Structure formats: C-alpha cells, structure tokens
Amino acid sequence: MIKDKTIENLEKSSVRLSVTIEKDAVQNEYQDLVKKYTKTAQIKGFRKGKVPPAILEQKFGDSLKAEASMNLMENSLKELFEEIEQKPLPYSVPEVDGDPLIDMEKDFSFSVTYDVYPEITLGDYQALEVKKPQVTIGKEDLDRELETLREQNSVVAEKSDGTVTKDSIITINYHEVDEAGQEIPGTAREDFVFTVGTGYNLYKIDDDVLGMKKDEEKVIDKTYPEDFENKDLAASTRKIKVKVTAVKEKQLPALDDELAQDISDEYKTLKDLTDSIKKRLKEAADARVDEMMKDELLSSIAASSTMEIPESMIKAETEQSWHNFLQSYRIDENRMISLLESQGKSKESLMDEWKDQAVERIRRGLVTAKLLETEKIEVTDEEYEAEVLKQAEGNSATLEEIKDYINQNNLSTYIREDLSRKKLFDKLLSLSNIKKGDKIKYLDLMEKNQ
C-alpha cells in the first residue's frame, strides 16, 4: 500500500512526514466505498441496495473521494507510526498539509506535520562545582520547637480574676444599638468566641474589651475609616453593645520531665525530648540541604544542555498549570475566567505569564530523563522493597498495609521513578566538586522550601 515515505526535520522538534500510496491501493479503497454505499444508499427512483455505481458516483463522487482520501491517510499513518522512530507526541495531533484528494489514475501523496520528542544534548554534568550551605541550628530553634509542643499540650481554663487581657479567650454577646440605645434588628450575635488580639471578630473590638470583667456589659462607639476591610462598616460609626459572658486563658504546661512523658512514652526526661528534637532538626536540615544541592546541579546541567522544545509540549504543561490552579482554588473554569475578566485578565494572559516557568520545568524534566538513560540508572527489586518497608515504618503501618495502599492507588511506578531520580542525583553529587556555601540559619533554610 505505501509506496514511499520521507521525514523532514523542522524547527522546534517538529517533523513533516510525506507519504505516497500506490495507485492500486487508491483504486481499491475507492471501489470498496462504492460497493459499500450501493448496498446502503437510498436514492429516489431506486430500491435500497439497487443503486447503480455510476449513479452513486455521479451524485456523490467528490464526497466518496474525500472519504477514501481520509481512510487512506488514517490507515497509512497508523501503520507508519508503529514502524518509525519519529512518533508524534501524545498531545500533538498530526496536521494535514493542504486538502489532498485522490486521483484514480495516480499515486496518492500527502504530508502531515507533528511534534516529536526532542533531541537532547546534555551539557557537562561531571565534576561540577556545587555549594553546600552551612546550617546553624541554635538555641532559638530548639526553644521554638519546645514552645510549639507546650502550645499543643496546653489547656484552656477559666481565668481566675475574670479580667480581659491580650490573649484572653473570651465569649461575648453583642448587637448594635441606635442613638436611643435600642437594639438594631439583625445585628445580634450570642456566644461568640475569639482570642483577644487576633482581630478575628467583625467589629475589630479587641482593644475596646481590654479590662472588661466577666458579666460586664458596655456600649462601644466605633468609627471605621473609608478603606476599612469590611465595606459595610467602612466610613461609618457604630454603637456596639457587648456583654462578656466568659473569660478564659490558655495555660501552658511546665517545661519538665512530665511534659516529655506526656508527649511520648519514649521520653523519660526533658533531655530525652530535647535530644530527639535536635536529631529531628538535623535530619530535616540535611535533607533540605541535599535537595538544594541537587536542585543547583539540575539547574546547571539544564542551562548548559541544548534542546528544541515543541510548542505542543509547552501548551500541555501550561494547561496542566491551569488545571492545578483551578484545583488550588476549588473553583470551576467558567467561574475563574469570569473572575479573571473582572481584573482585566484572561486564561490566555495567565498562561503566557506561566510560559517561562513551564519551559524551565520541561527542560529540567527532559534533562533528568536523558541523564537516567545515559547513566543507565535502574532500581532493583531489593531497593524497591527496602523503600516500601521504610514507608511502612514511617507511617506506623505494617508492610502488608502499605503494600495494599500502593497497589490500590497504583503507586509502584511512581515509587520506582522517585527512587531512580534519587539514585541519579546521589551519583551526580558523588561526581561533583562540593564547596562550602554561605552560613544560613535553620529557620531561613526551611523557609526557602515554602
């Protein structure tokens, strides 16, 4: 059927595939269509299945040729894409050049253009210089962790003197009143609880309730500026009648052996707890530093590598970014487009803003894939099993439970790919020239991960 084919490389990793189909195959396809429709066509003056081929061709000849042309292109491309290396990307639909139509007396030729996986030439990736940040874990880091644990193990209790101060947890009843002191309908709220100083209340009366006592009642005069965050209150003066019905405080436990024992049975003393925190902070810092070094390596290799990224690949990546964007806001596409239009933006303008980042992600992904191939990185069954066991232990689950979870969620391929990347970058780091980087505090280091 296929007499000849040629492949021409174009810009941005696209190709033009030109195909020639033998005249005999063209005639057979056309005649098969004619036979098919003579059995099913309904034309006035002829019984179904009795339409003469000549009449059918006279009335529908151009349509028959167009359908035959389409069938020949589809069948030949399906055959070729199973043979040739230059297969189209999953998200690149081959585009037919022009409007090719068969001629019964000639071979049939047509061309399609589509994007292919890009050729990648890796930059130098051995003996690269990479800086290792020098992390300092100080007393303030340990104190911060301990204070967090105290907060988590705190209790809320009635405040002994019943006086409202900053950080008091109070319960109030309130409503607006008019100049005559009468309640304004629709403004009442009972048993409203908030922590004084957080601003988590409609009228922002944190400062106004300071010093009040339990069961005390007073009217607060409050004037709001024009740019106040609540437009209903902006540029207005309100009278709010407030009654404090409860005053509580958060009581933090003492920093002692008893707290350590309350946190976990594995700790007998406060020192056991602090030693565990120090170890955890060190492990977290080491993991973050390792991640930063690998990221620096990948950025350097990607910057020195050459490739032509096809437009369809960029479009697919930005579309994925759009999908993730919608998911993060939990909003449907039409609603988001309306919101963007109200801000003078559009889906297209947003995707244009994301394009450079999309290209960088694609470059890094392509380089990683090429490195895995070049270095022949593979994950053994033993390495996979060891990782599954590690995940089970980390999640306080049995090996059978974690395996069931992996199987139910089809995660085995993801785990193997993740292990492959870890092995790759561990190898690249071992080949690199590691230099001391700048000193950085633990908290600053971890904030870089946000």
Secondary structure, DSSP 4 states (H G I P E B T S, - for coil): -EEEEEEEE-STTEEEEEEEE-HHHHHHHHHHHHHHHHHH---TTS-TT---HHHHHHHHHHHHHHHHHHHHHHHHHHHHHTT-S-PBPTT-PPEEPS-----TTS-EEEEEEEEBPPPEE----SS-EEEEEEEE--HHHHHHHHHHHHHHT-EEEE-TT-B--TT-EEEEEEEEE-TTSPBPTT--EEEEEEETTS--STT--TGGGTT-BTT-EEEEEEE--TT-SSTTTTT-EEEEEEEEEEEEEEEPPPSSHHHHHHH-TT-SSHHHHHHHHHHHHHHHHHHHHHHHHHHHHHHHHHHH-EE---HHHHHHHHHHHHHHHHHHHT--HHHHHHHHHHTT--HHHHHHHHHHHHHHHHHHHHHHHHHHHHTT----HHHHHHHHHHHHHHTT--HHHHHHHHHHTT-HHHHHHHHHHHHHHHHHHHTSEEEEEEEEEHHHHHHTT-
